[in-house]
Amino acid sequence: MNKSKKIHMKTEEFRKQGHKVIDWIADYYDHVEEYPVLSQVKPGDIRSQLPDEPPIKGKSHDEIIEDMNIIMPGITHWQSPNFHAFFPCATSGPAILGDLISTGLGVNGMSWETSPACTELETHVLDWLVDMMALPKKFKSNSKGGGVIQDTASSSSLVALLTAREKASNGKSNENGANGKFIAYTSSQAHSSIEKAVKIAGIGKKNMRMINVDEHFSMKPSHLRQLIEQDLKDGLKPIFVCATVGTTSSTALDPVNEIGKICKEYDIWLHVDAAMAGPAALCEEYRFINEGLDYADSYNFNPHKWMLTNFDCSIFYVADRSQLINTMSILPEYLKNKTSDSESVFDLRDWGIPLGRRFRSLKLWQVINYYGISGLQQFIRDHMKMTKTLRLWIESNKDFEIVAPTPLTLICFRHINGNAFTERLLTRINESGKAYLTHTKLNDQFIIRFSIGQTSTTIEHLKKTWDYIVKTSREII
Amino acid sequence: MNKSKKIHMKTEEFRKQGHKVIDWIADYYDHVEEYPVLSQVKPGDIRSQLPDEPPIKGKSHDEIIEDMNIIMPGITHWQSPNFHAFFPCATSGPAILGDLISTGLGVNGMSWETSPACTELETHVLDWLVDMMALPKKFKSNSKGGGVIQDTASSSSLVALLTAREKASNGKSNENGANGKFIAYTSSQAHSSIEKAVKIAGIGKKNMRMINVDEHFSMKPSHLRQLIEQDLKDGLKPIFVCATVGTTSSTALDPVNEIGKICKEYDIWLHVDAAMAGPAALCEEYRFINEGLDYADSYNFNPHKWMLTNFDCSIFYVADRSQLINTMSILPEYLKNKTSDSESVFDLRDWGIPLGRRFRSLKLWQVINYYGISGLQQFIRDHMKMTKTLRLWIESNKDFEIVAPTPLTLICFRHINGNAFTERLLTRINESGKAYLTHTKLNDQFIIRFSIGQTSTTIEHLKKTWDYIVKTSREII
């Protein structure tokens, strides 16, 4: 983009087209409820409408926006107030505009020098969040620890595991078959990304222990201890425990305090995955989710899930940043510079896997500034309150049963007619386009997950969706 | 964002503020040349201006935009026409707007169902690119292979290595010390992310072989063969070779054809990293960079470097997608759905590390549509031509010497007064704010890298910067 060059979009054209795109997005949000939440297309429907060959000659931007009509039927509307699948990806106006500024500036914050503001704002805002959420001070940059933005919780867990591995092997994980002896532990309800991380790190599925859960789907510390003892007897080396605060299936809370004590006793890295639940700690009354974090070596939560900051934005804290940097840092000549040599700054490329880094703290900073702590708290409280009301409705209907505790904003329920019926009901709801919910299995039962957390969801939306679920279940009978 | 809810930005406000942000970005590009290219702040300068405490009460969006005045001095201007450091991150109007639409829609394309258009457009556009760049057909989705967008080349290389490791160990890399026997090879000029990937994968630096380069900084196939033979004799298992087309230090081209033959002979995975160079193949006359790709198991290039698509957008092709999916796929109950079960679609979460995925193909699609093949070709040709002219200027000045071939758009040169002088010269240039260039070392010489590739760079910009370099060098003397 520039003022004059021929093939590029001129800034005047950018203004005009940019205003149109902004209006297009505003119109989208004004009408988002009119689309089927789950895309109703069949495999190949979108592709078959795209030209086989790319254009030789460029198109006007007006035509390009027109072409969005091909794309839209293939969108599943994550920003619909009736999106209750998986966990939310709740975005907001200031987040979209903050990300737009970041895209516009087009900087790559791989090291401090390549945009000092990118590194310093990230560190600053992540320090703010430690205070806002009453997390342990060891995660702040003025201690030995610090925070960094990763793309997803998958990457955060992987980075935690790699750091644990390098710490346990003193950087020699591949020697003398060390990797083959390392053992990682998590509950059978933990996110699949933990298993993926164990595979990536070369530790292997065979050396992954799935700890049993109690009747609330929380990890049993007694079983963890038992397996650690057994592994030690077998000459293996326990190096990593991932506790989950708010599991994906049912938002179960692992007893981090008890787990932490065991990790301390056996000198095992404790990572706490609170990808969805984390932002609840913005409110004093929900800080039970922070219990035991004093034992954590690393901690993760995702503002892109439930803190109004668009995807991707996953926060990763570590209690000892030197261990993380030792794991991730490789310094070739072409990346050296005087400021980095002086060690007076952080180079965040050494805090994660990719070298290049977007200016992601900008959107997070602008979201916090726009809502303020009080606005973010109200957002969380509104969802907690709505969830309570919805839960009462479900409880009071004798055709349905709730099958797991609801500590946060996910309700797990089923129809009393059993698995096949519940599955059929869910399919009908999703095919209607009126709402999108997903399922899980708990104790071999097919469960509908009703996840609340979208920005624009109101109690009226929940009422409408719940009524439709009840009505549909009666129709199926 | 919605029409009415209290704490959130209303769509009418979003329109107003969005137009302002668009104009802010347009103004930025209109004036980008007036900023010092390399940020001139000292460590802590930006942070010290940020409030210690996050706000309790939210701010207006007008104030938030005002606050960008704190940030701007801490920006290094990657989009300046005088940015010649590292490699470019050339963006464009249609890319920014395409990414904005993606941010606005806020979808997460982790599986086909969660937004069919996100998966199908990505596959379609990456098939287009195979044709546009005359890459081997095995990388297209209608063969056994396919393409996927990763965040960076670091991740692409890692994913390639992991797939090679799982293939070589039949999924049992952690058993019987297998990881400790695996050997990876790349040239001493390859990108540091290869070494990082080897570390992450648990293969370890000890098992990483740095192959010697010839006088053009290209990998010596004879040395590769020699080390492979030695490793085999020592009972080790060569599993991975990364060849580079356009190294970071000097855009050296490894002889992929010869390397590929060796990989085929010994059954070793060949990954080709063309992160910067790749887009040159849009033009028929530069397709020498594709030489030997028929041997490649995987291939990577970054449209976010030199194809007008903003960061992050790194393309990863694989010749046999089943090997990639076997490496990356973990399927928990809560991610299952009927369409995925039918295997009629791709679930791109199984093609990389993160579960969550932005709708990144949208910006790439819109860039290709806006410029057309011919516009993109002209963009590449303009840069190649400018580089040639600049090289003539440098060559004709007897105070400077060019120390490496210039196959693409990076010129490596030094002042004849030696290392200390050249370093001092570079520091002065960067401190002036008039241009930003970075350095490397080649044969123990301190080298200035003059990298061309920014969207708005013209021959006049290059002339001005070159004149300034010459003038400054005389002043230092």
Interface residues (C-beta under 8 A of the other chain):
Chain A: M1 N2 K3 K5 I7 H8 M9 K10 T11 E12 E13 F14 R15 Q17 G18 H19 V21 I22 D23 W24 I25 A26 Y28 Y29 D30 L38 S39 V41 P43 G44 D45 I46 R47 L50 E53 P54 P55 I56 K57 G58 K59 H61 E63 I64 D67 M68 I71 M72 P73 G74 I75 T76 H77 W78 Q79 P81 A85 F86 C89 T91 S92 G93 P94 I96 L97 D99 L100 I101 T103 G104 L105 G106 V107 N108 W112 E113 T114 S115 P116 A117 C118 E120 L121 T123 H124 W128 D131 M132 D151 T152 A153 S154 S155 L158 L162 R165 K172 S173 N174 E175 N176 G177 A178 N179 G180 H191 S192 S193 E195 K196 K199 I200 A201 G202 I203 G204 K206 N207 T248 S249 H304 N310 F311 D312 T327 M328 I330 L331 P332 E333 Y334 L335 K336 N337 K338 T339 S342 S344 V345 I353 P354 L355 G356 R358 L362 Q366 I368 N369 Y370 Y371 G372 I373 S374 G375 Q378 F379 T427 T438 H439 T440 K441 R449 T455 S456 T458
Chain B: M1 N2 K3 K5 I7 H8 M9 K10 T11 E12 E13 F14 R15 Q17 G18 H19 V21 I22 D23 W24 I25 A26 Y28 Y29 D30 L38 S39 V41 P43 G44 D45 I46 R47 L50 E53 P54 P55 I56 K57 G58 K59 H61 E63 I64 D67 M68 I71 M72 P73 G74 I75 T76 H77 W78 Q79 P81 A85 F86 C89 T91 S92 G93 P94 I96 L97 D99 L100 I101 T103 G104 L105 G106 V107 N108 W112 E113 T114 S115 P116 A117 C118 E120 L121 T123 H124 W128 D131 M132 D151 T152 A153 S154 S155 L158 L162 R165 K172 S173 N174 E175 N176 G177 A178 N179 G180 H191 S192 S193 E195 K196 K199 I200 A201 G202 I203 G204 K206 N207 T248 S249 H304 N310 F311 D312 T327 M328 I330 L331 P332 E333 Y334 L335 K336 N337 K338 T339 S342 S344 V345 I353 P354 L355 G356 R358 L362 Q366 I368 N369 Y370 Y371 G372 I373 S374 G375 Q378 F379 T427 T438 H439 T440 K441 R449 T455 S456 T458
